Amino acid sequence: MSGVNSGVFTGSGFTTNPYSGQLDANGWATTGLSDTSKGFGTSNTSGDHARGLISGGVSTGGLNSFDLSIGNRALGFQTNWK
């Protein structure tokens, strides 16, 4: 969706003035993460909201950037539910 990210997402969180790799906090909100909910316009660049770039399986819940192939990434949500 146009205007909700800055460059290819790297799993580095949300800010209202994103640099390359971040999501625009004005276009995203979250609920249900252990690091609390994040409303629209609320920056968060750590913890569950910024789990980073992952190339394989994950064990910690949160938002990740999954490396599918060189230059091809996907936004991912990992739950802690078992």
C-alpha positions in Angstrom: 0.0 0.0 0.0 1.5 3.3 -1.0 2.7 5.7 1.7 2.9 3.3 4.6 6.6 2.3 4.4 9.9 3.8 3.5 11.8 1.4 1.3 12.0 -2.3 1.8 10.9 -3.2 5.3 13.8 -4.4 7.5 11.8 -5.1 10.7 13.1 -2.0 12.4 9.8 -0.7 13.7 7.4 2.2 13.2 8.0 6.0 13.2 6.0 9.0 12.1 9.0 10.1 10.0 10.4 6.7 8.8 13.8 6.2 7.4 14.5 3.4 4.8 13.4 0.1 6.2 10.8 1.4 8.7 7.0 1.5 8.5 5.1 4.8 8.7 3.4 4.9 12.2 0.6 7.0 10.7 -0.4 4.1 8.5 -0.2 1.2 11.0 -1.7 0.2 14.4 -1.2 -3.0 16.3 -3.0 -4.8 19.2 -2.2 -8.1 21.0 1.6 -7.8 21.2 3.2 -8.3 24.6 4.9 -4.9 24.3 1.5 -3.3 24.4 -0.7 -2.0 21.5 0.5 0.7 19.2 -2.1 3.2 17.9 -1.9 5.1 14.6 0.8 7.8 14.9 2.6 6.1 17.7 6.3 5.4 17.1 7.9 2.1 18.3 11.3 1.0 17.2 12.1 -1.8 19.7 10.7 -5.0 21.2 7.8 -6.8 19.5 7.3 -4.0 17.0 10.9 -4.3 15.6 12.1 -7.9 15.6 14.4 -7.3 12.6 15.3 -9.2 9.5 14.9 -13.0 9.7 16.0 -15.6 7.1 14.7 -18.7 8.9 12.4 -19.8 11.6 11.7 -17.5 14.6 10.8 -18.3 18.2 10.0 -14.8 19.6 6.7 -13.2 18.8 6.4 -9.8 17.0 6.8 -8.2 13.6 9.6 -9.3 11.4 10.9 -8.8 7.9 11.4 -12.2 6.3 14.1 -12.6 3.7 12.5 -14.7 1.0 15.3 -14.3 -1.6 17.8 -11.6 -2.5 15.9 -8.3 -2.6 12.6 -10.0 -1.9 11.2 -9.5 1.6 7.8 -10.0 3.4 6.3 -8.4 6.4 5.7 -11.2 9.0 3.8 -11.6 12.2 5.1 -14.3 14.6 2.8 -15.3 17.4 3.8 -16.8 20.8 0.8 -19.1 20.8 1.6 -22.7 21.2 
